[in-house]
């Protein structure tokens, strides 16, 4: 796994940035998703509980609910995904607020089984309002996710945390994030997509604002965009053309759910349209 050490990945992705080549990452909820994404030339793959729920036909927010232990699920998914991925770095989504997880040994275990890095998912960053305020007050705060990313960075893991504001962007960059992923909320579109989101036109300005905040801490931090209205390749192209500080796209639903919904539905319709002559 030597080519997946942090320094090599940082050098590779910084090189892509300098050459003006967008970095594309994708979520995988099944071994098949990961296999196809790699075949398509993806730069990094992230696996976490929501991917599994998504591919089971549930909304991605299932990953935020008490339907299973997120950190156990990602370890289980490792045995499905890691053996079929030949050369792409695979990152684990880690639930950094889990009060029952011994993070030091858990991060060591992730490294041992072959993960190249981590991302903070499930994340309380997706929760707002009174519930979020109460989580922050009762010791289940976003800061714990920042601490987890810092611990992973210390252990030489590649880190690509989700951020939801300028403040998050600064905190995660300070913790050693190699790439910050600007999370614009649940991906819209398709049969289990969210309906409520920012509009595509608002995205470049938001990404640039969060990116600048991160760049105050470290000039060379890489920035990807994820979620909300950025669902299709054209949406990502729009953001990359109009934002000054966006180096690529990270897709989860848009990389595996939307294309699968289309392909299976379409293929079934074709079979169903056969008629005896």
Backbone torsions as a table, in degrees:
resi	resn	phi	psi	omega
1	UNK	NA	13.7	-171.8
2	UNK	-58.0	-35.1	-179.1
3	UNK	-71.5	-5.4	177.2
4	UNK	-102.7	15.5	177.1
5	UNK	-73.1	157.4	-171.2
6	UNK	-55.0	-47.1	-176.8
7	UNK	-58.8	-42.2	-179.0
8	UNK	-66.1	-40.2	179.7
9	UNK	-68.2	-42.4	178.2
10	UNK	-59.1	-46.1	-179.7
11	UNK	-61.3	-43.2	-179.3
12	UNK	-61.7	-49.0	-175.4
13	UNK	-72.7	-34.2	174.6
14	UNK	-64.5	-37.9	177.8
15	UNK	-62.2	-40.6	177.7
16	UNK	-64.1	-42.9	178.5
17	UNK	-58.5	-47.7	-178.2
18	UNK	-64.1	-30.1	-179.6
19	UNK	-87.2	-1.9	-179.8
20	UNK	72.2	28.8	178.4
21	UNK	-103.5	120.9	-179.1
22	UNK	-63.6	142.2	176.9
23	UNK	-89.7	130.0	179.9
24	UNK	-120.9	121.5	177.0
25	UNK	-115.3	157.2	-179.7
26	UNK	-146.7	147.4	173.9
27	UNK	-82.8	148.4	175.8
28	UNK	-133.5	127.3	179.4
29	UNK	-104.2	-5.7	178.5
30	UNK	-144.8	162.5	175.5
31	UNK	-60.9	-37.0	-179.1
32	UNK	-65.0	-42.8	177.6
33	UNK	-56.6	-48.0	-177.2
34	UNK	-62.2	-43.1	-179.8
35	UNK	-60.5	-45.3	-179.2
36	UNK	-68.8	-40.0	178.8
37	UNK	-62.3	-43.4	178.6
38	UNK	-62.9	-42.3	178.3
39	UNK	-58.3	-34.8	-179.8
40	UNK	-80.4	-2.3	174.9
41	UNK	92.0	22.9	-178.2
42	UNK	-61.2	152.0	-177.2
43	UNK	-90.9	-32.7	174.7
44	UNK	-153.6	152.2	-177.0
45	UNK	-123.1	135.3	176.6
46	UNK	-120.7	132.4	177.3
47	UNK	-118.8	138.3	178.4
48	UNK	-161.8	171.7	-171.6
49	UNK	-53.0	-40.4	-177.9
50	UNK	-59.8	-33.0	178.1
51	UNK	-60.4	-44.3	178.8
52	UNK	-63.6	-43.6	-179.9
53	UNK	-65.9	-41.4	179.1
54	UNK	-56.9	-48.6	-177.3
55	UNK	-75.6	-8.5	173.2
56	UNK	-92.8	5.4	176.8
57	UNK	86.6	14.0	178.3
58	UNK	-103.6	159.2	176.7
59	UNK	-67.0	151.0	-178.7
60	UNK	-56.8	-28.3	-178.6
61	UNK	-66.9	-11.0	174.2
62	UNK	-55.5	-30.1	-179.9
63	UNK	-66.1	-15.1	180.0
64	UNK	-94.7	-7.3	-175.2
65	UNK	-101.4	169.2	-174.4
66	UNK	-84.5	51.9	-178.2
67	UNK	-94.8	-5.1	-179.2
68	UNK	176.0	164.1	179.5
69	UNK	-84.5	110.9	-173.8
70	UNK	-55.5	-44.3	-176.1
71	UNK	-71.7	-30.7	174.0
72	UNK	-70.4	-41.3	-177.8
73	UNK	-62.5	-42.0	-178.1
74	UNK	-65.8	-33.5	178.5
75	UNK	-69.7	-37.0	176.6
76	UNK	-65.8	-44.1	179.6
77	UNK	-62.8	-27.2	-179.7
78	UNK	-55.2	-40.7	-176.6
79	UNK	-73.1	-18.7	176.7
80	UNK	-87.0	-38.0	-172.1
81	UNK	-93.7	-47.5	-173.5
82	UNK	-57.3	-39.9	-179.4
83	UNK	-66.6	-23.4	-177.2
84	UNK	-94.9	-10.8	179.4
85	UNK	-91.3	121.5	-172.8
86	UNK	-83.1	-47.9	-173.3
87	UNK	-138.9	-3.1	-178.1
88	UNK	-83.7	137.1	175.8
89	UNK	-64.5	134.5	178.2
90	UNK	-113.0	128.8	-179.0
91	UNK	-109.4	151.9	-179.8
92	UNK	-103.8	135.6	171.3
93	UNK	-80.8	122.3	-176.6
94	UNK	-115.3	131.5	176.6
95	UNK	-82.9	96.7	-172.6
96	UNK	-73.5	-9.6	179.8
97	UNK	-98.6	1.8	-177.7
98	UNK	-63.2	111.7	-176.2
99	UNK	-73.6	-8.9	-178.1
100	UNK	-101.9	2.5	-176.4
101	UNK	-96.4	131.6	173.5
102	UNK	-90.4	94.1	-167.6
103	UNK	-62.3	-35.7	-178.1
104	UNK	-59.7	-48.2	-179.1
105	UNK	-75.5	-31.2	178.3
106	UNK	-64.1	-44.4	178.8
107	UNK	-63.9	-38.1	176.1
108	UNK	-62.0	-40.9	179.3
109	UNK	-63.1	-42.7	179.7
110	UNK	-59.7	-43.0	179.7
111	UNK	-64.3	-43.2	-177.0
112	UNK	-62.2	-40.2	-178.7
113	UNK	-77.8	-10.3	173.6
114	UNK	117.8	8.8	173.7
115	UNK	-71.3	141.6	-179.9
116	UNK	-88.4	-19.7	-177.4
117	UNK	-175.0	-168.2	-175.8
118	UNK	-140.7	163.3	174.6
119	UNK	-138.4	152.2	178.5
120	UNK	-85.4	93.0	173.7
121	UNK	-153.2	136.8	-3.1
122	UNK	-58.3	150.3	-177.6
123	UNK	-130.8	138.1	175.7
124	UNK	-71.2	-7.2	175.7
125	UNK	-59.2	-24.0	179.9
126	UNK	-84.4	-6.2	-177.3
127	UNK	-102.5	134.9	179.0
128	UNK	-129.7	-170.6	176.5
129	UNK	69.5	-154.6	-176.7
130	UNK	-62.6	-39.6	-179.0
131	UNK	-60.6	-44.9	178.4
132	UNK	-61.9	-45.0	179.6
133	UNK	-58.1	-42.7	179.8
134	UNK	-67.0	-38.5	176.2
135	UNK	-60.3	-45.7	-179.8
136	UNK	-59.6	-40.6	-177.2
137	UNK	-73.4	-24.4	-174.1
138	UNK	-109.4	27.8	170.2
139	UNK	81.3	22.0	174.3
140	UNK	-125.6	63.2	-168.7
141	UNK	-101.1	161.3	175.1
142	UNK	-57.8	-31.3	179.4
143	UNK	-56.5	-32.9	178.1
144	UNK	-65.3	-32.2	177.0
145	UNK	-70.7	-37.3	175.5
146	UNK	-61.5	-44.2	179.1
147	UNK	-61.6	-40.0	179.3
148	UNK	-63.7	-43.7	178.6
149	UNK	-62.9	-40.5	177.9
150	UNK	-61.8	-42.7	180.0
151	UNK	-64.9	-40.6	179.0
152	UNK	-65.2	-41.6	178.8
153	UNK	-59.7	-44.9	177.3
154	UNK	-56.3	-36.1	-177.9
155	UNK	-84.6	5.2	177.1
156	UNK	82.1	16.3	176.6
157	UNK	-85.0	148.0	176.6
158	UNK	-76.4	135.6	-175.6
159	UNK	-125.8	133.5	-178.5
160	UNK	-132.7	63.9	-172.8
161	UNK	-69.4	152.1	171.3
162	UNK	-79.6	134.5	173.1
163	UNK	-125.2	154.1	-172.1
164	UNK	-127.8	3.6	-179.0
165	UNK	-166.2	172.9	175.6
166	UNK	-61.9	-41.8	-179.0
167	UNK	-60.5	-45.2	177.7
168	UNK	-61.0	-41.6	-177.3
169	UNK	-61.3	-42.6	177.8
170	UNK	-64.7	-46.7	-176.3
171	UNK	-61.6	-45.0	-177.7
172	UNK	-70.4	-35.8	178.1
173	UNK	-67.0	-41.2	177.5
174	UNK	-60.1	-34.8	-179.7
175	UNK	-74.4	-9.5	177.0
176	UNK	108.2	16.6	179.2
177	UNK	-55.5	133.1	175.8
178	UNK	-82.0	-38.5	178.2
179	UNK	-133.9	133.0	169.7
180	UNK	-103.7	138.1	-178.4
181	UNK	-108.8	113.4	-180.0
182	UNK	-75.4	109.3	-175.5
183	UNK	-93.3	115.9	-175.3
184	UNK	-100.5	20.3	179.1
185	UNK	97.7	177.9	-177.4
186	UNK	-56.0	140.0	177.9
187	UNK	-65.2	133.0	178.9
188	UNK	-88.1	164.1	174.2
189	UNK	96.2	161.2	179.2
190	UNK	77.6	-173.3	-171.8
191	UNK	-79.9	-24.6	178.6
192	UNK	-123.8	23.3	178.8
193	UNK	-78.5	163.2	176.4
194	UNK	-78.6	159.1	178.9
195	UNK	-103.1	-28.3	-172.4
196	UNK	-95.2	124.6	-179.8
197	UNK	-169.1	170.4	172.8
198	UNK	-69.5	163.8	177.0
199	UNK	-90.9	156.7	-177.4
200	UNK	-56.2	-38.9	-177.8
201	UNK	-62.6	-27.3	-179.1
202	UNK	-79.2	-18.8	-169.6
203	UNK	-63.7	-49.5	-177.0
204	UNK	-54.4	-40.6	-178.3
205	UNK	-66.1	-41.1	179.4
206	UNK	-65.0	-47.8	-179.3
207	UNK	-59.4	-45.0	179.8
208	UNK	-62.3	-38.8	179.9
209	UNK	-63.5	-47.2	-179.7
210	UNK	-68.5	-38.1	179.4
211	UNK	-62.3	-44.4	179.9
212	UNK	-61.2	-39.0	178.1
213	UNK	-61.0	-44.4	179.4
214	UNK	-65.1	-40.3	-177.5
215	UNK	-69.7	-17.8	172.8
216	UNK	-63.3	-34.2	-177.6
217	UNK	-83.9	-44.7	178.6
218	UNK	-146.8	114.8	-174.8
219	UNK	-53.7	-36.7	-171.7
220	UNK	-96.0	14.0	179.3
221	UNK	-64.6	140.6	180.0
222	UNK	-92.5	148.2	-175.1
223	UNK	-130.0	126.6	174.9
224	UNK	-117.8	158.5	177.5
225	UNK	-110.2	144.9	-178.9
226	UNK	-146.3	141.0	164.6
227	UNK	81.6	-166.5	-177.4
228	UNK	56.4	-130.3	-177.1
229	UNK	-80.6	-2.4	-178.5
230	UNK	-87.9	81.1	-171.7
231	UNK	-109.0	-33.3	-174.7
232	UNK	-115.9	162.3	179.5
233	UNK	-51.8	-38.6	179.1
234	UNK	-63.7	-35.5	178.7
235	UNK	-65.5	-45.4	179.5
236	UNK	-62.8	-41.6	179.1
237	UNK	-60.3	-41.3	179.2
238	UNK	-59.3	-47.7	-177.8
239	UNK	-65.4	-44.0	-178.5
240	UNK	-64.3	-31.4	178.7
241	UNK	-76.8	-32.0	-173.1
242	UNK	-101.4	-15.3	177.9
243	UNK	-92.6	144.4	-179.9
244	UNK	-83.6	-25.8	-172.5
245	UNK	-128.8	50.8	177.4
246	UNK	-124.5	126.5	-171.9
247	UNK	-108.3	6.4	179.2
248	UNK	162.1	-169.6	-171.8
249	UNK	-133.2	140.8	173.1
250	UNK	-120.5	119.9	-176.8
251	UNK	-117.3	142.0	176.0
252	UNK	-120.9	-79.0	174.2
253	UNK	-55.2	-41.8	-175.3
254	UNK	-71.7	-17.7	-179.2
255	UNK	-94.2	-32.7	-176.7
256	UNK	-123.8	-33.2	-177.6
257	UNK	-77.7	-55.3	-176.5
258	UNK	-58.2	-47.8	179.5
259	UNK	-64.1	-34.9	179.6
260	UNK	-67.4	-44.6	178.3
261	UNK	-55.6	-46.2	-178.1
262	UNK	-64.9	-49.6	-174.0
263	UNK	-63.2	-46.6	-177.1
264	UNK	-68.7	-42.2	-179.4
265	UNK	-62.4	-46.4	-178.4
266	UNK	-61.7	-47.1	-178.9
267	UNK	-62.5	-41.8	179.4
268	UNK	-63.1	-44.4	178.4
269	UNK	-58.3	-39.5	179.9
270	UNK	-64.1	-43.9	176.8
271	UNK	-62.2	-40.7	-176.5
272	UNK	-71.2	-17.2	-178.6
273	UNK	-90.4	-0.2	176.6
274	UNK	-66.6	136.9	175.9
275	UNK	-127.6	145.9	173.3
276	UNK	-63.7	137.2	-177.3
277	UNK	-70.9	NA	NA
